[in-house]
């Protein structure tokens, strides 16, 4: 007996447009997911797949509103998520520009905090907690945050250890005013390219509580520690970065078609 087919859920599709990239976007009216999150995910997928390339302007707020017949606030909320994730930046006179660079192989785009914040249109702030030389190593401890008017939200405390034999005179720089990685590239021709980091939890200390206040008081903080290397796999610095409880991290995992070897039964709860 032939089973009756279920009608497809109605979707909002972009109106006919010479740009095929827009015609592939869909919003599902029956979905429990809010429209702005659907639009965010659709645009995000288009950016990550390379449909919209680095430096290219994505459709404007008015274009998306008119093509989908959705509210302006829906488009703005979707754009805000893309901006917060660092996939786009809003540039006066140019619109919303793709700022995502695809990561190649297993090399991390380990850019500086200062450069990343500026790229996202934010104002980075650095507070130097320690700046000392110990057995030929520059030990630099900094609190890093973002300014919002007269207040600062502190996001992490990072510790860098650098060999002064590789970087003579590095201890004379003021790293409250300058980016460490900018200095390494500009004055020492060393280009941090990838990192090998271990995630652990470190106990709360008086210093961390003081920096991260008024964030929730917790028994420990997430810490990423390890080595930063250049394109020739030479050590650039040893680092540890302790994150505020206010920081949210997103991890994405791609599963293969088989999640267990043949013959192995998976237990699912």
Phi, psi and omega in degrees: 000133181280127179280138178295142179279145179279140177292145179289144177294137180294143178234157172263117179250153176297141178296164180307131185211140179299341178272104183298335181298323180285327182292343180272352181282138181225142172238132186263115181293331183273352182290146175283349179283136182297149185299324183293327178287326175296316179295318177303312182295321180295314179292321179299315179298321180294323179290312183293332179278352179092005177299322174247121189268167179306129178086356181270145177279132174275168181306145183288168177303315181293321179297313181294320179298314183290321184290324182261349183066037181248167184288152179300322181295328177299314180294317182297320179295321177295317179297321180299322178293319179296320179295315182296332180274354178081014180277333178221162171223147182263117186247124181301129178087348181241338181100208181263116191251136176292127180239016181271130172250121181302143178273131182265131176054230182251022180271127181274142173278079188271074180278174181282152177302316182299312183294319180296317180297315180297322180297329180269010177076022180252162180255107182284148178229136178236133175240117182280120180265327176215144177208097186214163176250129183223111180053047177078006179249134170278121176255118185236120178242124184226142168268134183239135182207182179238134181276140175225093187068234181269355182254160180232132172261112182276126188256326180203163171239118181243144179245129178240136173240122185229140183280116182289346173292330176276330185233067180300132179086359182296332182289351181269356181278153175262102185272007166281337183250343184235151176279129180302312184292327176297319179295316181298320180287314187288315189258344183234359179053039174245126189244099177304130184235319182215162182230153173237102190239148176246130178269126177221178173245129179251148180297152175291141177234166179300321181296313182295318178299320181293318181292315188274352178302141008265034176297157181304139178284123183231158181287340181203166182232148176290135182227133173250121183225150179158212187246147172247131185235162178262189185295338179263015181061028174271142181293127176263311178202158167258135188222154166219136184233119179257129188257143175294151174298342180284344182281132176253135180241141179244127177247131179245132180234132176258120180268143174281179180293329178250124180261358176213150179299155179305137178088353179262123181275129178269138174266128181238130179240000000 
